[in-house]
Amino acid sequence: MKKEFLLKKNNDFDRIMQNSKPITTKNFIFYIEKTKQPKYYFGFVVGKKKCNAVERNFIKRRMKNIVAKNEYIGGFNCVILGKKTAANEKFSILETEINKFLKKQGLKKEE
């Protein structure tokens, strides 16, 4: 995933997570904020209390890889919070879950 599409500042993460309603799936929690900009941004989070640094980075790397494979319609910011269960799931299951959610929300470009 290109760095230009990543959220980096803590206040961006805090704003999005406080002002949007969380949508929960089996392995992830999604926070989506609609914007008027033509660009889109993604942020990836895994809580410290859930697992150690190796597992957190493993989950974030998988999420970034899945998101980078697709093209998206602009005008949103999305924070994806990974649950500890995501570390034990197969990559294909996680990919299906994220893609299905983003398509359902109308954020993913049709193929």
C-alpha positions as CSV (number, residue, x, y, z in Angstrom):
1,M,0.0,0.0,0.0
2,K,1.4,3.4,-0.9
3,K,2.2,5.7,2.0
4,E,0.2,8.5,0.5
5,F,-3.0,6.6,1.3
6,L,-2.2,5.9,4.9
7,L,-3.4,7.8,8.0
8,K,-0.4,8.7,10.2
9,K,-1.5,11.2,12.8
10,N,-3.0,10.2,16.1
11,N,-5.6,13.0,16.0
12,D,-6.8,11.7,12.7
13,F,-7.3,8.2,14.2
14,D,-9.0,9.7,17.3
15,R,-11.3,11.9,15.2
16,I,-12.5,9.1,13.0
17,M,-12.9,6.6,15.8
18,Q,-14.9,9.1,18.0
19,N,-17.1,10.5,15.3
20,S,-18.1,7.4,13.4
21,K,-20.1,4.3,14.4
22,P,-18.1,1.1,14.7
23,I,-19.1,-1.8,12.4
24,T,-18.0,-5.1,13.7
25,T,-17.2,-8.3,11.8
26,K,-15.7,-11.5,13.0
27,N,-12.0,-10.4,12.8
28,F,-12.2,-6.6,12.4
29,I,-13.9,-3.4,13.5
30,F,-14.3,-0.8,10.8
31,Y,-14.7,3.0,11.3
32,I,-15.7,5.0,8.2
33,E,-15.7,8.7,7.8
34,K,-17.1,10.3,4.7
35,T,-15.2,13.3,3.3
36,K,-15.5,15.8,0.4
37,Q,-12.0,15.2,-0.8
38,P,-11.4,13.1,-3.9
39,K,-8.8,10.9,-2.1
40,Y,-9.2,8.0,0.4
41,Y,-7.2,7.1,3.4
42,F,-6.8,3.9,5.4
43,G,-5.5,3.5,9.0
44,F,-4.6,0.1,10.6
45,V,-4.7,-0.5,14.3
46,V,-4.2,-3.6,16.5
47,G,-4.5,-3.1,20.3
48,K,-1.5,-3.6,22.5
49,K,-3.4,-5.5,25.2
50,K,-4.4,-8.2,22.7
51,C,-1.1,-9.6,21.6
52,N,2.7,-8.9,21.4
53,A,4.4,-6.7,18.8
54,V,5.2,-9.6,16.4
55,E,1.5,-10.6,16.2
56,R,0.4,-6.9,15.9
57,N,2.7,-6.3,13.0
58,F,1.7,-9.6,11.3
59,I,-2.0,-8.6,11.5
60,K,-1.3,-5.1,10.2
61,R,0.8,-6.3,7.4
62,R,-1.9,-8.7,6.2
63,M,-4.5,-5.9,6.4
64,K,-2.4,-3.5,4.3
65,N,-1.7,-6.2,1.7
66,I,-5.4,-7.0,1.3
67,V,-6.4,-3.3,1.0
68,A,-3.6,-2.5,-1.4
69,K,-4.9,-5.1,-4.0
70,N,-8.0,-3.1,-4.8
71,E,-9.1,0.2,-6.2
72,Y,-11.4,2.5,-4.3
73,I,-13.8,5.3,-4.9
74,G,-12.5,8.5,-3.2
75,G,-14.2,10.5,-0.5
76,F,-13.7,8.5,2.7
77,N,-11.3,7.7,5.6
78,C,-11.3,4.2,7.0
79,V,-9.7,2.9,10.2
80,I,-9.6,-0.9,10.4
81,L,-9.0,-2.3,13.9
82,G,-7.8,-5.9,13.8
83,K,-8.9,-8.3,16.5
84,K,-6.6,-11.0,17.9
85,T,-8.5,-13.7,16.1
86,A,-7.2,-12.3,12.8
87,A,-3.8,-13.7,13.6
88,N,-5.1,-17.3,13.5
89,E,-7.3,-17.0,10.4
90,K,-6.2,-17.9,6.9
91,F,-5.3,-15.1,4.6
92,S,-8.1,-15.9,2.1
93,I,-10.7,-15.7,4.8
94,L,-9.5,-12.3,5.9
95,E,-9.3,-11.1,2.3
96,T,-12.9,-12.2,1.7
97,E,-14.1,-10.5,4.9
98,I,-12.5,-7.2,4.2
99,N,-13.4,-7.1,0.5
100,K,-17.0,-8.1,1.2
101,F,-17.4,-5.4,3.8
102,L,-15.9,-2.6,1.6
103,K,-18.0,-3.6,-1.4
104,K,-21.1,-3.6,0.8
105,Q,-20.3,-0.1,2.0
106,G,-19.9,1.1,-1.6
107,L,-16.2,2.1,-1.2
108,K,-14.7,-0.4,-3.6
109,K,-14.7,0.2,-7.4
110,E,-16.6,-2.4,-9.3
111,E,-14.5,-4.8,-11.3
